[in-house]
Amino acid sequence: MTIEDIALTLQPGLGHKGVIHLMSVYGSAEAVFAASAQEIVERCGPTLRLLSRRKSYIRWPRRR
């Protein structure tokens, strides 16, 4: 599990079914966060419109 996976599951109002749907459409949580709000609404429908109001997601560099 990546930090993006965890961040996706913590989105308010999304729920586990929404996470599963987004993961099936985009393939990864990182791809979901890289998508624009408009693209998410177009590809996943108005039920996920709440993500269009999300604040920017900043990806922090990973420690090695």
Buried (B, 14 or more C-beta within 10 A) or exposed (E): EEEBBEBBBEBEEBEEEBBEBBBEBBEBBBEBBEBEBEEBBEEBEEEBEBBEEEEEBEEEEEEE
